[in-house]
Amino acid sequence: MKKLLVTLIGSSFILSACGNIDNSVLETKTEPKEKYIYQKDFGDKWPLSIPSCYLSCYDFKITCSYQGEAYAVNGIARQSKNPVYKPIDSVWLDNPNIKGAKIDISPVMEAGQKLCEE
């Protein structure tokens, strides 16, 4: 009985301590980071059919916007299921040397990751 009482008292201290956790530290509160990127700055490594885009990083979601359409660049943006984000495939160029493959998108992805790290 004494053992049960000690266990119950100990458990109540743990539960009350957990109740005082500041959940605000668990929430993501970042400002979007944005910049324009242009085909001319990437040269032949530009993987998109659009000449430029407004690259954005918000909560690690990397998007590229052009003429009112926002395209999900990375997996986090695609998996967010945000209906505003269109699939990047519609503006992502096919690789002319490999049937069914796309041109390497890593230059745009890396630019987005740099924004996220700022």
C-alpha positions in Angstrom: 0.0 0.0 0.0 2.8 2.4 0.9 4.5 1.5 -2.4 1.3 2.3 -4.3 0.9 5.6 -2.5 4.5 6.7 -3.3 4.0 5.7 -6.9 0.8 7.7 -7.2 2.3 10.8 -5.5 5.4 10.5 -7.8 3.2 10.2 -10.9 1.1 13.2 -9.9 4.3 15.3 -9.6 5.4 14.2 -13.1 2.0 14.9 -14.6 1.8 18.3 -13.1 5.3 19.2 -14.3 4.3 18.1 -17.8 1.2 20.3 -17.7 3.5 23.3 -17.3 5.4 22.8 -20.5 5.4 25.9 -22.7 4.0 24.6 -25.9 4.9 27.8 -27.8 8.4 26.6 -28.1 7.1 23.6 -30.1 5.3 25.7 -32.6 7.0 27.0 -35.7 7.0 30.8 -35.9 9.1 31.8 -38.8 8.7 34.6 -41.2 8.7 33.7 -44.9 12.1 34.3 -46.6 11.8 35.2 -50.3 13.8 36.3 -53.3 13.6 36.4 -57.1 15.7 34.0 -59.0 16.3 34.2 -62.8 17.1 31.8 -65.5 20.1 34.0 -66.6 21.7 33.6 -63.2 21.6 29.8 -63.5 22.6 29.5 -67.1 22.2 26.0 -68.6 21.4 24.6 -65.1 18.0 26.3 -65.1 15.5 23.4 -64.8 12.2 25.3 -65.3 10.2 26.3 -68.4 9.5 29.7 -66.8 12.1 32.5 -67.0 12.1 33.4 -63.3 10.3 32.8 -60.1 9.8 34.2 -56.7 11.5 31.6 -54.5 10.1 31.3 -51.0 10.9 29.4 -47.8 8.3 29.2 -45.1 8.4 26.6 -42.4 10.9 24.7 -44.6 8.4 24.6 -47.4 10.2 25.7 -50.6 8.0 27.2 -53.3 8.5 29.0 -56.6 5.9 31.5 -57.7 5.4 32.8 -61.2 2.4 34.7 -62.6 0.2 34.0 -59.7 0.9 30.3 -59.4 2.9 28.8 -56.5 4.7 25.6 -57.3 5.9 23.2 -54.5 9.6 22.7 -55.0 10.6 20.4 -52.1 8.9 17.4 -50.5 7.8 19.3 -47.5 5.8 21.7 -49.6 4.4 18.9 -51.7 3.4 16.9 -48.6 1.8 19.9 -46.9 -1.3 19.3 -49.1 -1.7 23.1 -49.4 -4.2 23.6 -52.2 -2.4 26.8 -53.3 0.8 24.8 -54.2 0.7 23.4 -57.7 2.9 20.4 -58.7 6.3 21.7 -59.9 6.1 19.0 -62.7 4.1 21.4 -64.9 7.0 23.8 -65.2 9.9 21.4 -64.6 11.7 20.6 -67.9 12.2 17.1 -69.3 15.7 15.9 -69.7 16.3 15.6 -73.4 19.0 13.0 -72.9 17.0 10.6 -70.7 13.5 9.6 -71.7 11.0 10.0 -68.8 13.5 11.9 -66.6 13.6 15.6 -65.6 16.4 18.0 -65.6 18.3 18.2 -62.3 16.3 20.6 -60.0 18.9 20.8 -57.3 20.2 24.3 -58.2 16.7 25.7 -57.4 16.4 23.4 -54.4 19.7 24.6 -53.0 18.8 28.2 -53.5 15.6 27.5 -51.5 17.6 25.7 -48.8 19.9 28.7 -48.4 16.8 30.9 -47.9 15.6 28.5 -45.2 19.0 28.8 -43.4 19.1 32.6 -43.4 
